[in-house]
Structures are given as C-alpha cells and as structure tokens.
C-alpha cells in the first residue's frame, strides 16, 4: 500500500512520468472558457465589448496635439507631436491644467509620439515615421532628478538610437508600410515598442535596450490588431498592459487589453478588444496611461471635422470589469450588460433597472459633456431605482454606475 502511494506521488511530481497541466482559456468572461484550464495558451476570445469614456477635462491651449501620456510618481506628462517645440508638459491629472513646462535643449521634436518611464528616467519616443524613410529613429532619455520645480525648466537628454532588423527598403511610402511607431513602454530594463502598420493593420512587437547608444531592435512577435496603434502602456504592477488605436477608414477607436501573460510575453496571454467611441466623437486618440492597476487616462489630438472642432481632451476609463481576476459565478451578469436605463430620452424621471440586486456600495454618477457632476447617489439594495431629473438642463449626459464589479456607462438624453 505504501509503495503504491509513493509511486502515485512520484508520478504527480513528474518523477518517472509526466503529468500534463491542462491548457486552454482560463478566463470565465471569454466565450471559449475552458473549465479546469491551468495554463493560458492565449486562445481566449471575447464578445464585442463597446464602452464609453468619462470626459475629465479639456486640455490647455498649449497642448492641442497631445501625442503621448505617462503617469509616473503621481505626475502626468504629455507633449505635442511632430513639428512642435521640444517641450514636455506636466498636467494636473484630474483637472488637465498646465503645471509645468520642460524644454529639451539638445534635441528637436522630429516626431515625438509616446512617452514611457522607469524609476529614474522619462523616455520620449521620437520614432514617428509616416513616410517609412527615417534612418534617425531614437528615444530620448531624460533624468527625472534633473527636472526642477519651477514652472519652466530646461534639461538635456541622451539618445537611444535604433533601427529595425527587418527594414531593408527606405523608399518613401507615406502611410503604406509597416515601420511607423507611436507606442511603447518600459519593462525589465528594456523598451517595448509596438508598431503602427499602415500596410497590414497589424502591430509588430520589438524590444530595444533602455541605454544610450546605437541598437538594432529585436523583433519579438506580431499581432493582428485590425487598426493603427497610437499608444501603449503597462501598469505599475507589470500585470496588465494596453494598446490604443484607431481605424483610419471608418474612425473606429479601440483598446486592446493584454493580461494574464508570462514575463515579457505581452502578446502571449489574453487579448481583449474594447470598442471606444468613434473618432468623430472623441477625436484621434493618441495618449494612454495607467494611473492605477485598472484605471486608464486617454488623450486625443484636436481635430477639425468640417466646421466642427473636436478639442483636445483628457478621458478616463476604469477597466476593472475586464481585467480583474475572475471566477465563474452562477446567474450573474457583467456590470456592463446587467443594467438598463429608461425612458431614454427622459423628461422628468429616469429609471435604472438591474438584472441583479445592486451590490452594497454601488454609486451612480451623472455628468455633463464637460465632465461636471450634476447628480450623484448610492444605489441599492434593490434591482430598480428612480432618478428625479427635475432641475437638470436639457442635453446629453454620461451616466456611470460604479461598484466592485467595475464601472459601466450609458449615454442619457434629458429633454
């Protein structure tokens, strides 16, 4: 009996035999969830997932072409893209107001597109390459400690020069090649770049050492994002990442959420696409930054659509409902799909109805299109709530329902 037990234990430990862990999709939110899967094989698929964005602020006039965002040490950094002054701007992350301006004295802004950070440095991605003919791709490294506290500072930067190992053709081909880049982040002593592929609407993932010098990027993987990637970020935990992009043909704007991946294998885990409002509503989305494990800020460039101007704004998105670890639950629906609002348009009264009872601590917030809160209250514990809209001006509002399951949004029209 004891000998049989030892044989079983040895087999379980892989001695004298192999015990294979089941692979598949371990995310219960996926349409192809594999019960019992221990190893994530990257196969998870998800239903179409549209959402809205919370408008936090309109950006100051100095930053009408916000091309990148980085939240580091509780500071929010951005800059304008190609052809603008080599200036970094520090913004208030809640109000969007300008707090500091930092000039890079020894490099110009050829085409700054994204910004990353580690504990010591800010990294400015001067690698925009619409024509595909640049031979001076670089990332500028700025020591954080060299940035003073005055409203206007001047610093110097170091250059990290790089090239793509698979680019052999440098003939100009505007918006018709795969060697543009507008997205990167720092992780594990390297800079992780995600290209903007005009030709095939994929992204190619490369790494570059985060040290000054001349480097050949290392090609890691490719992923069909069905669009043009304009920003990337990794949260401070290193556990979740995101890619921001759009489709130039129809204005579709989206996020790819990357999670449950092995170290540095950012495209080998779960990849979930979140459909954001169209560019006709939120402009050309260019900046992306995690401010906490699941909370994201986004920014857009100011654009003109006919006689209509879409101003540069700062938006917020809570991705907890899609990123937080999940376990199967019976008779429960995701927050995004579990409640309805009616009538919509509404006159004096709006009803909120939930498939499940509102959890303790659920909050409702109604904001106008400038991000100003006009109504806020707690919900529950029932499944239906009535809101009195008396005194609220006619117009379009954003309704958010917030709980430990995440945040969900609805557009509400008040007549």
C-alpha positions, 0 to 999 in steps of 0.5 A, spaced: 500 500 500 505 504 501 509 503 495 503 504 491 502 511 494 509 513 493 509 511 486 502 515 485 506 521 488 512 520 484 508 520 478 504 527 480 511 530 481 513 528 474 518 523 477 518 517 472 512 520 468 509 526 466 503 529 468 500 534 463 497 541 466 491 542 462 491 548 457 486 552 454 482 559 456 482 560 463 478 566 463 470 565 465 468 572 461 471 569 454 466 565 450 471 559 449 472 558 457 475 552 458 473 549 465 479 546 469 484 550 464 491 551 468 495 554 463 493 560 458 495 558 451 492 565 449 486 562 445 481 566 449 476 570 445 471 575 447 464 578 445 464 585 442 465 589 448 463 597 446 464 602 452 464 609 453 469 614 456 468 619 462 470 626 459 475 629 465 477 635 462 479 639 456 486 640 455 490 647 455 491 651 449 498 649 449 497 642 448 492 641 442 496 635 439 497 631 445 501 625 442 503 621 448 501 620 456 505 617 462 503 617 469 509 616 473 510 618 481 503 621 481 505 626 475 502 626 468 506 628 462 504 629 455 507 633 449 505 635 442 507 631 436 511 632 430 513 639 428 512 642 435 517 645 440 521 640 444 517 641 450 514 636 455 508 638 459 506 636 466 498 636 467 494 636 473 491 629 472 484 630 474 483 637 472 488 637 465 491 644 467 498 646 465 503 645 471 509 645 468 513 646 462 520 642 460 524 644 454 529 639 451 535 643 449 539 638 445 534 635 441 528 637 436 521 634 436 522 630 429 516 626 431 515 625 438 509 620 439 509 616 446 512 617 452 514 611 457 518 611 464 522 607 469 524 609 476 529 614 474 528 616 467 522 619 462 523 616 455 520 620 449 519 616 443 521 620 437 520 614 432 514 617 428 515 615 421 509 616 416 513 616 410 517 609 412 524 613 410 527 615 417 534 612 418 534 617 425 529 613 429 531 614 437 528 615 444 530 620 448 532 619 455 531 624 460 533 624 468 527 625 472 532 628 478 534 633 473 527 636 472 526 642 477 520 645 480 519 651 477 514 652 472 519 652 466 525 648 466 530 646 461 534 639 461 538 635 456 537 628 454 541 622 451 539 618 445 537 611 444 538 610 437 535 604 433 533 601 427 529 595 425 532 588 423 527 587 418 527 594 414 531 593 408 527 598 403 527 606 405 523 608 399 518 613 401 511 610 402 507 615 406 502 611 410 503 604 406 508 600 410 509 597 416 515 601 420 511 607 423 511 607 431 507 611 436 507 606 442 511 603 447 513 602 454 518 600 459 519 593 462 525 589 465 530 594 463 528 594 456 523 598 451 517 595 448 515 598 442 509 596 438 508 598 431 503 602 427 502 598 420 499 602 415 500 596 410 497 590 414 493 593 420 497 589 424 502 591 430 509 588 430 512 587 437 520 589 438 524 590 444 530 595 444 535 596 450 533 602 455 541 605 454 544 610 450 547 608 444 546 605 437 541 598 437 538 594 432 531 592 435 529 585 436 523 583 433 519 579 438 512 577 435 506 580 431 499 581 432 493 582 428 490 588 431 485 590 425 487 598 426 493 603 427 496 603 434 497 610 437 499 608 444 501 603 449 502 602 456 503 597 462 501 598 469 505 599 475 504 592 477 507 589 470 500 585 470 496 588 465 498 592 459 494 596 453 494 598 446 490 604 443 488 605 436 484 607 431 481 605 424 483 610 419 477 608 414 471 608 418 474 612 425 473 606 429 477 607 436 479 601 440 483 598 446 486 592 446 487 589 453 493 584 454 493 580 461 494 574 464 501 573 460 508 570 462 514 575 463 515 579 457 510 575 453 505 581 452 502 578 446 502 571 449 496 571 454 489 574 453 487 579 448 481 583 449 478 588 444 474 594 447 470 598 442 471 606 444 467 611 441 468 613 434 473 618 432 468 623 430 466 623 437 472 623 441 477 625 436 484 621 434 486 618 440 493 618 441 495 618 449 494 612 454 496 611 461 495 607 467 494 611 473 492 605 477 492 597 476 485 598 472 484 605 471 486 608 464 487 616 462 486 617 454 488 623 450 486 625 443 489 630 438 484 636 436 481 635 430 477 639 425 471 635 422 468 640 417 466 646 421 466 642 427 472 642 432 473 636 436 478 639 442 483 636 445 481 632 451 483 628 457 478 621 458 478 616 463 476 609 463 476 604 469 477 597 466 476 593 472 470 589 469 475 586 464 481 585 467 480 583 474 481 576 476 475 572 475 471 566 477 465 563 474 459 565 478 452 562 477 446 567 474 450 573 474 451 578 469 457 583 467 456 590 470 456 592 463 450 588 460 446 587 467 443 594 467 438 598 463 436 605 463 429 608 461 425 612 458 431 614 454 430 620 452 427 622 459 423 628 461 422 628 468 424 621 471 429 616 469 429 609 471 435 604 472 433 597 472 438 591 474 438 584 472 441 583 479 440 586 486 445 592 486 451 590 490 452 594 497 456 600 495 454 601 488 454 609 486 451 612 480 454 618 477 451 623 472 455 628 468 455 633 463 459 633 456 464 637 460 465 632 465 461 636 471 457 632 476 450 634 476 447 628 480 450 623 484 447 617 489 448 610 492 444 605 489 441 599 492 439 594 495 434 593 490 434 591 482 430 598 480 431 605 482 428 612 480 432 618 478 428 625 479 431 629 473 427 635 475 432 641 475 437 638 470 438 642 463 436 639 457 442 635 453 446 629 453 449 626 459 454 620 461 451 616 466 456 611 470 454 606 475 460 604 479 461 598 484 466 592 485 464 589 479 467 595 475 464 601 472 459 601 466 456 607 462 450 609 458 449 615 454 442 619 457 438 624 453 434 629 458 429 633 454 
